[in-house]
Amino acid sequence: MPLKVAFIGAGSVGFTRKLFRDILTVPELQDTEFAFTDISKRNLDMVAQLCRRDMEANGVQSKIAATLNRREAVRNANYVFA
């Protein structure tokens, strides 16, 4: 079962994208399930799209779920970054 990592405040491009890329450099974490949450739907959708593009460009099989519901994002998360 893959790890689940939640990002609170994921609408921050610099914070989220850099940490996301760093996690994906570890081969054992390339199938991680990510849950992004933020109060700004616009920013959240933009960052999720950029991160999905990064995954596709690098052949990574992770999954990203983007939600405005913080409780949903952290539910069953192994790690939470805020």
C-alpha positions in Angstrom: 0.0 0.0 0.0 1.5 3.3 -1.0 2.2 6.1 1.4 -0.2 9.1 1.6 1.3 12.6 2.0 -1.0 15.6 2.6 0.1 19.1 1.8 -1.8 21.9 3.7 -1.4 25.2 1.9 -0.6 23.4 -1.4 -1.6 26.5 -3.4 1.9 27.9 -2.7 3.8 27.1 -5.9 7.3 27.4 -4.4 6.6 25.4 -1.3 4.6 22.6 -2.8 6.3 22.0 -6.1 9.8 22.0 -4.6 8.9 19.6 -1.8 6.9 17.5 -4.2 9.9 17.2 -6.6 12.2 16.3 -3.7 10.0 13.5 -2.6 9.8 12.1 -6.1 13.6 11.8 -6.4 13.4 8.9 -3.9 12.7 5.8 -6.0 10.8 4.1 -3.2 8.4 7.1 -3.0 7.5 7.4 -6.6 4.1 5.7 -6.1 3.1 8.0 -3.3 -0.5 9.3 -3.1 -0.5 13.0 -2.6 -3.5 15.0 -1.2 -3.2 18.7 -1.8 -5.5 21.2 0.1 -5.7 25.0 0.1 -8.3 27.7 0.6 -7.7 29.0 -2.9 -9.2 26.7 -5.5 -7.5 28.7 -8.3 -4.0 28.3 -6.8 -4.7 24.7 -5.8 -5.7 23.7 -9.3 -2.8 25.4 -10.8 -0.2 23.7 -8.5 -1.9 20.3 -9.0 -1.7 20.7 -12.7 2.0 21.7 -12.6 2.8 18.8 -10.4 0.9 16.3 -12.6 2.9 17.7 -15.6 6.1 17.1 -13.6 5.1 13.5 -12.9 4.2 12.8 -16.5 7.5 14.3 -17.8 9.4 12.0 -15.5 7.4 8.9 -15.9 6.3 8.8 -12.2 3.1 6.9 -11.3 2.1 8.8 -8.2 -1.5 10.2 -7.8 -2.6 13.7 -6.8 -5.9 14.5 -5.3 -6.7 18.2 -4.9 -9.4 19.3 -2.5 -10.6 22.4 -0.5 -11.6 20.0 2.3 -8.7 19.8 4.7 -10.2 16.9 6.7 -10.5 14.9 3.5 -6.9 15.6 2.6 -5.4 14.5 5.9 -7.6 11.5 6.3 -5.4 8.4 6.5 -2.3 10.4 5.7 1.0 9.0 6.8 2.6 12.4 6.7 1.2 16.0 6.7 3.2 19.0 5.6 1.9 22.5 6.5 
